[in-house]
Protein backbone atom coordinates (compact mmCIF):
# COMPACT_ATOMS: atom_id res chain seq x y z
CA UNK A 1 0.00 0.00 0.00
CA UNK A 2 2.79 2.41 0.85
CA UNK A 3 4.36 1.93 -2.57
CA UNK A 4 0.99 2.70 -4.21
CA UNK A 5 0.70 5.95 -2.25
CA UNK A 6 4.29 6.85 -3.13
CA UNK A 7 3.67 6.29 -6.83
CA UNK A 8 0.45 8.32 -6.62
CA UNK A 9 2.38 11.11 -4.90
CA UNK A 10 4.97 11.14 -7.69
CA UNK A 11 2.20 11.38 -10.30
CA UNK A 12 0.57 14.26 -8.43
CA UNK A 13 3.93 16.04 -8.19
CA UNK A 14 4.43 15.63 -11.94
CA UNK A 15 0.92 17.00 -12.63
CA UNK A 16 1.64 19.96 -10.37
CA UNK A 17 4.90 20.74 -12.19
CA UNK A 18 3.14 20.38 -15.56
CA UNK A 19 0.40 22.81 -14.50
CA UNK A 20 3.01 25.41 -13.59
CA UNK A 21 4.24 25.48 -17.21
CA UNK A 22 2.80 28.48 -19.13
CA UNK A 23 -0.33 27.68 -21.15
CA UNK A 24 1.18 28.38 -24.65
CA UNK A 25 4.05 25.94 -23.95
CA UNK A 26 1.63 23.30 -22.64
CA UNK A 27 -0.49 23.71 -25.76
CA UNK A 28 2.62 23.33 -27.93
CA UNK A 29 3.62 20.12 -26.11
CA UNK A 30 0.07 18.81 -26.46
CA UNK A 31 -0.03 19.57 -30.20
CA UNK A 32 3.35 17.86 -30.73
CA UNK A 33 2.13 14.78 -28.86
CA UNK A 34 -1.12 14.64 -30.83
CA UNK A 35 0.76 15.00 -34.13
CA UNK A 36 3.29 12.32 -33.21
CA UNK A 37 0.52 9.89 -32.24
CA UNK A 38 -1.61 10.65 -35.30
CA UNK A 39 -2.38 7.90 -37.79
CA UNK A 40 -0.56 9.76 -40.58
CA UNK A 41 2.70 9.92 -38.65
CA UNK A 42 2.32 6.35 -37.44
CA UNK A 43 2.27 5.06 -41.02
CA UNK A 44 5.03 7.50 -42.05
CA UNK A 45 7.47 6.36 -39.38
CA UNK A 46 6.41 2.72 -39.79
CA UNK A 47 7.10 2.82 -43.52
CA UNK A 48 10.38 4.64 -42.91
CA UNK A 49 11.50 2.04 -40.38
CA UNK A 50 10.43 -0.89 -42.59
CA UNK A 51 12.22 0.58 -45.61
CA UNK A 52 15.37 1.06 -43.54
CA UNK A 53 15.05 -2.45 -42.07
CA UNK A 54 14.57 -4.20 -45.41
CA UNK A 55 17.24 -2.13 -47.17
CA UNK A 56 19.83 -2.56 -44.43
CA UNK A 57 20.51 -6.27 -44.91
CA UNK A 58 23.40 -8.42 -43.71
CA UNK A 59 25.91 -6.67 -45.98
CA UNK A 60 25.40 -3.27 -44.36
CA UNK A 61 25.29 -4.84 -40.90
CA UNK A 62 28.66 -6.50 -41.54
CA UNK A 63 30.16 -3.26 -42.88
CA UNK A 64 28.81 -1.40 -39.85
CA UNK A 65 30.43 -3.85 -37.39
CA UNK A 66 33.72 -3.91 -39.32
CA UNK A 67 33.81 -0.10 -39.44
CA UNK A 68 33.37 0.12 -35.68
CA UNK A 69 36.02 -2.54 -35.02
CA UNK A 70 38.49 -0.88 -37.43
CA UNK A 71 38.04 2.50 -35.76
CA UNK A 72 38.46 0.92 -32.31
CA UNK A 73 41.71 -0.86 -33.27
CA UNK A 74 43.08 2.16 -35.15
CA UNK A 75 42.67 4.45 -32.12
CA UNK A 76 44.08 1.78 -29.76
CA UNK A 77 47.23 1.54 -31.92
CA UNK A 78 47.52 5.28 -32.61
CA UNK A 79 46.93 6.28 -28.96
CA UNK A 80 48.62 3.29 -27.31
CA UNK A 81 50.52 5.53 -24.85
CA UNK A 82 47.48 7.65 -24.00
CA UNK A 83 45.91 6.82 -20.64
CA UNK A 84 42.49 7.63 -22.15
CA UNK A 85 42.95 5.29 -25.13
CA UNK A 86 40.06 2.94 -24.24
CA UNK A 87 37.66 5.83 -23.86
CA UNK A 88 38.81 7.31 -27.16
CA UNK A 89 38.70 3.95 -28.92
CA UNK A 90 35.10 3.34 -27.84
CA UNK A 91 34.15 6.87 -28.86
CA UNK A 92 35.75 6.40 -32.28
CA UNK A 93 33.97 3.08 -32.72
CA UNK A 94 30.54 4.49 -31.87
CA UNK A 95 31.17 7.60 -33.95
CA UNK A 96 32.17 5.62 -37.05
CA UNK A 97 29.07 3.39 -36.74
CA UNK A 98 26.93 6.50 -36.21
CA UNK A 99 28.35 8.14 -39.36
CA UNK A 100 27.73 5.03 -41.43
CA UNK A 101 24.10 4.77 -40.28
CA UNK A 102 23.63 8.53 -40.68
CA UNK A 103 24.66 8.52 -44.34
CA UNK A 104 22.54 5.43 -45.02
CA UNK A 105 19.50 7.11 -43.44
CA UNK A 106 19.94 10.57 -44.98
CA UNK A 107 21.18 9.65 -48.48
CA UNK A 108 21.28 5.98 -49.52
CA UNK A 109 17.81 4.90 -48.35
CA UNK A 110 16.05 8.08 -49.44
CA UNK A 111 13.79 7.96 -52.55
CA UNK A 112 15.35 9.50 -55.66
CA UNK A 113 13.59 12.47 -57.29
CA UNK A 114 13.52 13.27 -61.00
CA UNK A 115 15.32 16.59 -60.40
CA UNK A 116 17.27 18.23 -57.54
CA UNK A 117 15.13 19.60 -54.70
CA UNK A 118 16.21 22.70 -52.79
CA UNK A 119 14.83 25.50 -50.62
CA UNK A 120 17.22 28.44 -50.24
CA UNK A 121 14.97 30.69 -48.15
CA UNK A 122 16.45 31.02 -44.66
CA UNK A 123 14.24 29.93 -41.71
CA UNK A 124 11.34 29.00 -44.01
CA UNK A 125 10.54 25.87 -41.97
CA UNK A 126 10.57 27.85 -38.70
CA UNK A 127 8.17 30.43 -40.13
CA UNK A 128 5.73 27.74 -41.28
CA UNK A 129 6.08 25.92 -37.98
CA UNK A 130 5.25 29.11 -36.08
CA UNK A 131 2.20 29.51 -38.30
CA UNK A 132 0.83 26.25 -36.96
CA UNK A 133 2.58 23.40 -38.80
CA UNK A 134 3.18 20.86 -36.04
CA UNK A 135 4.66 18.41 -38.57
CA UNK A 136 7.49 20.86 -39.33
CA UNK A 137 8.15 21.26 -35.59
CA UNK A 138 8.70 17.50 -35.43
CA UNK A 139 11.11 17.71 -38.39
CA UNK A 140 13.02 20.56 -36.70
CA UNK A 141 13.29 18.68 -33.39
CA UNK A 142 14.45 15.52 -35.20
CA UNK A 143 17.19 17.58 -36.90
CA UNK A 144 18.38 18.61 -33.43
CA UNK A 145 18.31 15.05 -32.06
CA UNK A 146 20.06 13.56 -35.11
CA UNK A 147 23.33 15.43 -34.45
CA UNK A 148 23.50 15.19 -30.65
CA UNK A 149 25.89 12.14 -30.86
CA UNK A 150 28.52 14.30 -32.61
CA UNK A 151 28.49 16.77 -29.74
CA UNK A 152 28.74 13.93 -27.24
CA UNK A 153 31.49 11.86 -28.88
CA UNK A 154 33.74 14.32 -30.70
CA UNK A 155 35.20 16.04 -27.59
CA UNK A 156 36.43 12.66 -26.31
CA UNK A 157 38.50 12.17 -29.47
CA UNK A 158 40.28 15.53 -29.31
CA UNK A 159 43.96 15.15 -28.53
CA UNK A 160 44.71 14.93 -24.82
CA UNK A 161 47.55 17.10 -23.62
CA UNK A 162 49.15 16.56 -20.26
CA UNK A 163 48.18 19.20 -17.77
CA UNK A 164 50.67 20.93 -15.50
CA UNK A 165 49.76 18.66 -12.61
CA UNK A 166 50.48 15.53 -14.69
CA UNK A 167 53.73 16.96 -16.08
CA UNK A 168 54.93 17.70 -12.59
CA UNK A 169 55.28 13.93 -12.29
CA UNK A 170 56.03 11.44 -9.61
CA UNK A 171 59.46 12.91 -8.86
CA UNK A 172 57.80 15.71 -6.92
CA UNK A 173 55.18 13.56 -5.24
CA UNK A 174 53.61 15.31 -2.28
CA UNK A 175 54.47 18.78 -3.57
CA UNK A 176 51.87 21.10 -4.97
CA UNK A 177 51.89 21.35 -8.75
CA UNK A 178 52.06 24.85 -10.26
CA UNK A 179 48.72 26.42 -11.09
CA UNK A 180 47.62 26.24 -14.68
CA UNK A 181 44.80 27.70 -16.71
CA UNK A 182 41.43 26.04 -16.37
CA UNK A 183 41.02 23.32 -18.97
CA UNK A 184 38.42 20.75 -19.96
CA UNK A 185 38.65 17.07 -19.10
CA UNK A 186 40.28 16.38 -22.46
CA UNK A 187 43.27 18.48 -21.40
CA UNK A 188 42.81 21.04 -24.17
CA UNK A 189 41.11 24.39 -23.84
CA UNK A 190 37.32 24.12 -23.70
CA UNK A 191 36.95 26.76 -26.40
CA UNK A 192 39.13 24.75 -28.78
CA UNK A 193 37.19 21.53 -28.11
CA UNK A 194 33.89 23.36 -28.64
CA UNK A 195 35.04 24.96 -31.92
CA UNK A 196 36.30 21.65 -33.37
CA UNK A 197 33.10 19.85 -32.36
CA UNK A 198 30.78 22.48 -33.86
CA UNK A 199 32.87 22.69 -37.04
CA UNK A 200 32.62 18.90 -37.40
CA UNK A 201 28.84 19.11 -37.07
CA UNK A 202 28.60 21.90 -39.67
CA UNK A 203 30.81 20.10 -42.20
CA UNK A 204 28.93 16.82 -41.69
CA UNK A 205 25.57 18.51 -42.23
CA UNK A 206 26.86 20.42 -45.26
CA UNK A 207 28.22 17.22 -46.84
CA UNK A 208 24.83 15.53 -46.37
CA UNK A 209 22.92 18.45 -47.88
CA UNK A 210 25.25 18.68 -50.90
CA UNK A 211 25.01 14.90 -51.43
CA UNK A 212 21.21 15.08 -51.29
CA UNK A 213 21.28 17.85 -53.90
CA UNK A 214 23.74 16.09 -56.21
CA UNK A 215 22.15 12.63 -55.99
CA UNK A 216 18.56 14.01 -55.90
CA UNK A 217 17.82 12.16 -52.65
CA UNK A 218 16.31 14.81 -50.42
CA UNK A 219 15.79 18.52 -50.00
CA UNK A 220 18.79 20.84 -49.76
CA UNK A 221 18.01 23.58 -47.22
CA UNK A 222 19.93 25.89 -44.93
CA UNK A 223 17.47 25.23 -42.10
CA UNK A 224 18.69 21.63 -41.81
CA UNK A 225 22.28 22.82 -41.43
CA UNK A 226 21.22 25.30 -38.74
CA UNK A 227 19.19 22.62 -36.92
CA UNK A 228 22.01 20.09 -37.10
CA UNK A 229 24.46 22.67 -35.75
CA UNK A 230 22.14 23.42 -32.83
CA UNK A 231 21.89 19.66 -32.17
CA UNK A 232 25.69 19.41 -32.09
CA UNK A 233 25.85 22.28 -29.57
CA UNK A 234 23.18 20.59 -27.43
CA UNK A 235 25.21 17.37 -27.50
CA UNK A 236 28.34 19.25 -26.42
CA UNK A 237 26.35 20.84 -23.58
CA UNK A 238 25.25 17.38 -22.40
CA UNK A 239 28.89 16.24 -22.59
CA UNK A 240 30.01 19.15 -20.38
CA UNK A 241 27.26 18.37 -17.85
CA UNK A 242 28.33 14.71 -17.70
CA UNK A 243 31.97 15.84 -17.37
CA UNK A 244 31.11 17.92 -14.28
CA UNK A 245 29.14 15.09 -12.72
CA UNK A 246 31.81 12.40 -13.24
Residue, then its C-alpha position, 0 to 999 in steps of 0.5 A: x500500500x505504501x508503494x501505491x501511495x508513493x507512486x500516486x504522490x509522484x504522479x501528483x507532483x508531476x501534474x503539479x509541475x506540468x500545470x506550472x508550465x505556461x499555457x502556450x508551452x503546454x499547448x505546444x507540447x500537447x499539439x506535438x504529442x497529438x501529431x506524433x501519435x496521429x495515424x498519418x505519422x504512425x504510417x510515415x514512421x512505420x514505412x520509414x522504419x520498414x524501408x530502412x530495415x529491409x534495405x539494411x541487410x546483412x551486408x550493411x550490418x557486416x560493414x557497420x560492425x567492421x567499421x566500428x572494429x576498425x576505428x576501435x583498433x586504429x585508435x588503440x594503436x595510434x593512442x597506445x601511450x594515452x591513458x584515455x585510449x580505451x575511452x577514445x577507442x570506444x568513442x571512435x567506434x561508436x562515432x564511425x558506426x553512427x556516421x555510417x548509419x547517418x549517411x545510409x539514413x539521410x542519403x542511400x535509403x532516401x527515394x530519388x527524385x527526378x530533379x534536384x530539390x532545394x529551398x534556399x529561403x532562410x528559416x522558411x521551416x521555422x516560419x511555417x512551424x510558427x504559423x501552426x505546422x506541427x509536422x514541421x516542428x517534429x522535423x526541426x526537433x528531429x534535426x536537433x536530435x540527429x546530431x547530438x551524438x557528434x556533440x557527445x562523442x567528438x570532444x572525447x576524441x580531441x587530442x589529450x595534452x598533459x596538464x601541468x599537474x600531470x607533467x609535474x610527475x612522480x618525482x615531486x610527489x607530495x608537492x603542490x603542482x604549479x597552477x595552470x589555466x582552467x582546462x576541460x577534461x580532455x586536457x585542451x582548452x574548452x573553447x578549442x574543443x567546442x570549436x572543433x566539435x561544432x565545425x565537425x557538425x557543420x561540415x557533416x551537415x553540409x556534406x549531407x545536404x550537398x550529397x542530397x542535392x547532387x544525388x537528388x535524394x532529399x531537400x537541400x536547405x539551410x534550415x537543416x544545417x542550422x538545426x544540425x548545428x544546434x543539435x551538435x551544440x546541445x550534444x556538447x552541452x550534455x557532454x560538459x554536464x556529464x563531465x562535471x558530474x563524473 
